[in-house]
Amino acid sequence: MTLRWQVAFWTAALAVLVIVLWLLREILLPFVAGMALAYLLDPAVKRLERARINRMVATLLVITLFVIVFFLLIILIVPIFGTQLGAFIDSLPRTIARLQALLADPSRSWVRRVVGEGFRDADIGELVRQSSGYLATFVRSLWSGGQALVSIFSLIVVTPVVAFYLLFDWDHMVATIDSWVPLPHRETVRGLGREINDAIAGFVRGQTAVCLILGSIYAVGLSLVGLSFGLLIGLISGIISFIPYVGSLTGLVLALGIAVAQFWPAWGPILMVAAIFFVGQFIEGYVLSPKLVGDSVGLHPVWLMFALFAFGYLFGFVGLLLAVPLAAAVGVLARFALRQYLASPLYTGETPGTGQTPT
């Protein structure tokens, strides 16, 4: 009965937590960003602490340095980004019209063979219009999901404040929560907590480095090929690579669409654009992720994709950001539950305390 009450209590607590997060999903972004920032900067704070600097002073120094560097990057990058983004939005109708004309060209019989003879010009135009509508809806959902009730200014202000308090009070918060854990289970809970922390920290820090390196590779490569808006597409593809599979696939489709509209009928630059993304994925899969992220997540790709869809459906853009860390935490708990089950009489069939299998 005690076990049943414990299971019921924690199940109810988890359900209440999910409901509260779902209700507050539109204001979670600055807090999620603050937690991610705290994970990123915690090693620097600990290094200063080991140098006998007070934790509050160390936290203040690290946050201040981060804010200064961040605003310097904004001053340098935003003008370039703004110019390219404005030009990209202005050229989007022409790019879509160009792609539509290429698809509808009767001289390209191989296109007809691929898409089918019954695929009429009207169908192509409708497909392009629907795709444009889906893209616009997706962009609007990202914007509304990230900015509802929170302006960009408040996001920039709240995130470092949240990160500061998390960094400064982290040890105290952990000690407080640790004091609430029942004494017989304290060591088990501590071990699970360390596993979850290692998984989340490893992913956040490692994947951030992967995103920065990939963004640089894509931006430089696409710019050298001469792709219009190559810098913008490359950097954005690298940044949203924090969400597995989404960044590279989005960047590849977008870059190929623009490359076809810009370079056709020259195949060379189009193939080079595709090659840049394939090389980037090869470097990520075989060099960057194993070295920087490692096995910290410990999830099968199918379950990872399921987590992305599930959390994205429940919490929108914030859910996509939270999907992998939360899935990693769930994975730690699931592996622990499986180990407990495999060692239990329910699996072994042994009578408790006797080591004998009942007949």
MITI-612849 format. One record per residue (C-alpha): x, y, z; residue in one letter. Coordinates in steps of 0.1 Angstrom, whole numbers, padded with zeros to 4 digits, always signed. Example, Ala and Ser with C-alpha at 12.3 -4.5 7.8 and 13.67 -1.06 7.14 Angstrom:
! residues 2
+0123-0045+0078a+0137-0011+0071s
! end
This chain:
! residues 359
+0000+0000+0000m+0029+0024+0008t+0044+0017-0026l+0010+0024-0043r+0006+0057-0025w+0041+0067-0035q+0035+0058-0071v+0001+0077-0070a+0017+0107-0054f+0046+0111-0078w+0023+0104-0108t-0001+0131-0097a+0028+0155-0090a+0042+0149-0125l+0007+0154-0140a+0003+0187-0122v+0038+0198-0133l+0030+0191-0169v-0003+0209-0167i+0013+0240-0151v+0041+0241-0177l+0015+0237-0205w-0006+0266-0191l+0025+0288-0187l+0043+0277-0219r+0041+0311-0235e+0062+0328-0208i+0088+0300-0204l+0113+0311-0230l+0134+0336-0209p+0135+0311-0180f+0145+0282-0203v+0172+0304-0218a+0183+0314-0183g+0187+0278-0173m+0207+0270-0204a+0229+0300-0199l+0235+0289-0163a+0246+0255-0174y+0269+0270-0200l+0286+0294-0175l+0287+0272-0144d+0322+0258-0152p+0336+0293-0154a+0321+0303-0121v+0335+0271-0104k+0369+0278-0119r+0369+0313-0103l+0357+0298-0070e+0386+0274-0070r+0408+0305-0074a+0393+0316-0040r+0369+0342-0054i+0336+0346-0036n+0308+0328-0056r+0286+0360-0058m+0316+0380-0071v+0325+0352-0095a+0289+0349-0108t+0287+0387-0113l+0320+0388-0132l+0310+0359-0155v+0275+0372-0162i+0288+0408-0168t+0315+0395-0192l+0289+0374-0210f+0265+0404-0214v+0293+0426-0227i+0305+0400-0253v+0268+0393-0263f+0261+0430-0269f+0293+0434-0289l+0283+0405-0311l+0248+0420-0315i+0263+0454-0326i+0286+0436-0351l+0262+0410-0364i+0227+0425-0363v+0232+0451-0390p+0245+0424-0414i+0216+0400-0404f+0190+0428-0407g+0202+0437-0442t+0203+0401-0454q+0170+0392-0437l+0152+0422-0453g+0166+0414-0487a+0157+0377-0483f+0121+0386-0474i+0119+0410-0504d+0133+0383-0528s+0112+0354-0515l+0082+0360-0540p+0107+0361-0569r+0125+0330-0557t+0092+0311-0554i+0081+0323-0588a+0114+0312-0603r+0110+0277-0587l+0074+0275-0600q+0085+0284-0635a+0113+0257-0634l+0088+0231-0622l+0062+0241-0648a+0087+0242-0678d+0074+0217-0703p+0109+0212-0718s+0120+0195-0686r+0103+0162-0692s+0122+0145-0663w+0104+0167-0639v+0071+0154-0653r+0083+0119-0650r+0093+0124-0613v+0061+0142-0602v+0037+0124-0626g+0021+0134-0659e-0011+0143-0642g+0006+0170-0622f-0007+0202-0639r+0007+0237-0637d-0022+0247-0615a-0013+0220-0591d+0023+0232-0590i+0012+0268-0583g-0012+0255-0556e+0016+0234-0541l+0040+0264-0540v+0013+0286-0525r+0005+0260-0498q+0042+0255-0490s+0046+0293-0487s+0016+0294-0464g+0029+0266-0442y+0063+0283-0440l+0047+0316-0430a+0025+0299-0405t+0055+0281-0390f+0075+0313-0387v+0045+0331-0371r+0041+0302-0346s+0078+0304-0337l+0074+0342-0332w+0042+0340-0312s+0054+0310-0291g+0086+0328-0283g+0073+0363-0278q+0038+0361-0264a+0037+0381-0232l+0074+0387-0234v+0090+0412-0257s+0125+0408-0271i+0137+0435-0247f+0123+0417-0217s+0138+0384-0229l+0172+0400-0231i+0168+0415-0196v+0152+0385-0179v+0175+0357-0192t+0208+0370-0176p+0189+0378-0143v+0176+0342-0142v+0210+0328-0150a+0226+0350-0123f+0203+0337-0095y+0205+0301-0106l+0243+0303-0107l+0245+0321-0073f+0219+0300-0055d+0225+0266-0072w+0243+0249-0043d+0218+0262-0018h+0188+0251-0039m+0204+0216-0043v+0211+0213-0006a+0175+0224+0002t+0159+0198-0021i+0184+0172-0009d+0171+0178+0027s+0135+0170+0016w+0145+0135+0002v+0136+0106+0026p+0168+0094+0043l+0165+0058+0032p+0164+0069-0005h+0188+0099-0003r+0218+0082-0019e+0198+0067-0047t+0182+0101-0055v+0216+0118-0053r+0230+0093-0078g+0201+0098-0102l+0204+0136-0098g+0241+0135-0107r+0233+0113-0138e+0206+0137-0149i+0228+0167-0143n+0256+0152-0163d+0233+0143-0192a+0217+0178-0194i+0250+0197-0189a+0268+0175-0214g+0241+0181-0240f+0237+0219-0234v+0274+0227-0234r+0284+0202-0261g+0255+0210-0285q+0261+0247-0281t+0297+0243-0293a+0285+0221-0321v+0260+0247-0332c+0286+0275-0333l+0310+0254-0353i+0284+0242-0377l+0270+0277-0382g+0305+0289-0391s+0311+0260-0415i+0277+0265-0433y+0281+0303-0434a+0316+0303-0448v+0309+0275-0472g+0277+0290-0486l+0293+0324-0489s+0323+0310-0508l+0299+0292-0532v+0283+0326-0539g+0248+0316-0526l+0226+0346-0520s+0220+0351-0483f+0245+0323-0476g+0257+0340-0444l+0222+0343-0431l+0211+0308-0440i+0244+0292-0427g+0243+0309-0393l+0206+0302-0388i+0210+0266-0398s+0239+0263-0372g+0219+0280-0345i+0188+0259-0348i+0209+0227-0350s+0205+0229-0312f+0172+0211-0321i+0185+0178-0336p+0176+0171-0373y+0157+0204-0376v+0185+0228-0382g+0204+0209-0409s+0172+0197-0427l+0157+0232-0427t+0190+0248-0439g+0194+0222-0466l+0159+0226-0481v+0161+0264-0479l+0196+0266-0494a+0188+0241-0522l+0157+0260-0531g+0176+0293-0533i+0205+0276-0552a+0182+0262-0578v+0164+0295-0583a+0198+0314-0585q+0221+0290-0604f+0199+0269-0627w+0208+0254-0651p+0244+0253-0637a+0245+0221-0616w+0279+0227-0601g+0270+0253-0575p+0238+0235-0566i+0257+0203-0559l+0283+0223-0540m+0256+0237-0517v+0242+0202-0511a+0278+0190-0505a+0284+0217-0478i+0255+0204-0458f+0264+0167-0462f+0300+0175-0452v+0287+0194-0422g+0265+0165-0412q+0294+0141-0416f+0316+0163-0394i+0289+0167-0368e+0281+0130-0367g+0316+0116-0366y+0338+0144-0351v+0319+0171-0333l+0291+0152-0315s+0312+0123-0303p+0339+0146-0290k+0318+0174-0276l+0284+0158-0267v+0294+0121-0264g+0269+0097-0250d+0254+0122-0225s+0219+0120-0240v+0219+0082-0244g+0187+0081-0265l+0179+0061-0296h+0173+0085-0326p+0137+0072-0329v+0129+0081-0293w+0147+0115-0298l+0125+0123-0328m+0094+0112-0308f+0105+0135-0280a+0109+0164-0304l+0074+0159-0318f+0057+0153-0284a+0073+0183-0266f+0069+0205-0297g+0032+0196-0299y+0027+0203-0262l+0048+0234-0257f+0056+0248-0291g+0090+0263-0298f+0100+0261-0262v+0091+0224-0262g+0115+0219-0291l+0143+0235-0270l+0134+0214-0239l+0128+0181-0257a+0163+0167-0257v+0173+0177-0221p+0140+0165-0207l+0142+0133-0228a+0177+0127-0214a+0164+0131-0179a+0135+0107-0186v+0160+0083-0201g+0180+0082-0169v+0149+0075-0148l+0137+0048-0173a+0171+0030-0172r+0170+0031-0134f+0135+0017-0133a+0145-0010-0157l+0175-0019-0135r+0152-0021-0105q+0128-0043-0124y+0155-0067-0136l+0167-0071-0100a+0132-0076-0086s+0114-0108-0077p+0088-0098-0103l+0114-0105-0130y+0136-0132-0114t+0107-0151-0099g+0127-0156-0066e+0109-0153-0032t+0122-0123-0014p+0147-0131+0013g+0152-0167+0003t+0168-0165-0031g+0146-0194-0042q+0122-0196-0071t+0087-0206-0059p+0073-0238-0073t
! end
